[in-house]
Amino acid sequence: MLNRREEWLDFILNSLPDHVFILDEAGRYVDSYGGQYNSKDFDAKSYIGLHLDQVLSNDKAAELKQYIDQVIESKQTLVVKYNLKLHDHLLLSIEELQDSALPEESWFEAIINYVSPAQTGSHQVMWSVRNVTQTHLLESKLKKLSETDELTNILNRRAFLLELEQAFLAQKEKDQPLVCLMIDIDHFKEINDMVGHLSGDEVIKHVAQVCQTQIRATDHIGRLGGEEFGILLRHTNAIQAFDIAERVRHSLSTSACNVENNDIFPTVSIGIAECNQNVDSMKRLLINADKAMYYSKRTGRDQVTIYHDNLPDLKIHSAAKSQILRAC
């Protein structure tokens, strides 16, 4: 009767759609069940008796071992999401590694439960895991769409400000250089009036593309609205940012944007603001960069200005002048 019950329980466990592994506190696979619904070609039983570092790369084995340690120490259920790249799989053959059907990177979600020594004689965990690669790719695609400016394919305003806020908080914590650039296309209204609003869109796309070629992959550029852009430079001070801004300015003024057989050489006004002890918020950093940009624009355009405390606020002066003219 007992054998039939054990056979029945074994059948139930192996019918589970997700893979379930039992691992001990040393990271050794003690047993495995199920998973046939999600992976018909993978023999999870072959892992039994092996340790994590015999199955996975050292870095990945160490990452998963930390999850085991955390669950055993806290005795609380842990839900984690992690990725595995092809080179992380030590047991794959050369033929399997060259199989184009295998993705370069797979994502998994695991539910890790504590199993007490009273039941097994040692500290163990039950690791139930599901392949969530397709869901992860869809979520990543939707996230990218929600963060991307439709016209230029760079960050939209919301996404750029979020990156800037995170960088600002990290800078305050680690005291690392951080700079924000504000860029505005000169005479954009005149460009629209001369060649049309659709052509103006082509100029905006051109400016975004040229800016991207002049910054590092770790930097961020976003369209803040209309013809205005922001660039976030990490680990960069104002003097270094000035060189980058000058490259951007020069590249734009010397590279033509062809619009309906018209060569347009757009110029930009750029303001630079560095995060320092006087900048107490992300908003203040943006305001400083904006003031410097307006100084560039009001004093001749096609130039770069670094913000400093004594810089005249020409944007406010211009607005005050407009109010006076209205009153007259």
C-alpha angles and dihedrals in degrees: 000000000000093000091052090050091049090049090050093049090047090051091050093049093048090049092062110118093223127062113256119196129186111212129179127223091271091058095255120147106241099175143339137209141183129353099128092120092059100033121022096173099049118092104206091179088071089072094062111117094016126110125232092253090056091055103035139034116276095254094048093044089052091050093052092043088058089058090052091049091049094052094046092049096045097032085216130126113259127200115200138173119208141162133231123201123203093256089056091067106085095179097056115110123232089255091053092047089053093049106117090205091068113087118237088232132023129190127215137188118209134191109204119196129187118244113198125226089242087074101036109016092246140048109278140161132217108224113197110186136184130189106240099170096124093047091048092051091049092049090048091050093049091046091052091049091050091051099043128092105234096219101046104022090229125114116301121230096269094049094046093051090049091053090047092050092051091047091048092053091047091049092053091050098045100026094231125154116268130178135186123203124200116201127189126183111240121236092000093155090055090050090053092046093050102042105015136257095279089054088049087059089056090055091051090052090047093052092049092050094048092048091052092055091056099052133068125260088247092056124084133224125190139178107239095187140306109349096343126106137183128210124197116206117189123200089015131117127210095264092052090045090053090061091050092047091049090053090051092048094047094045091053096046091051101040118078125225106210110215118175091333091313119118109218120189103197119201127201139208113224132196125193127202125179124207109242140147091289093057106083099171144023088248091058090051090053092046091052092050090047092052091051091048092052090049088056090048098046095046100053111307125235091074144100126241128190113214119241131168094258095050110126113245098233092170091064092042090053092050091049090050090053091052091052092050091051091051090053 
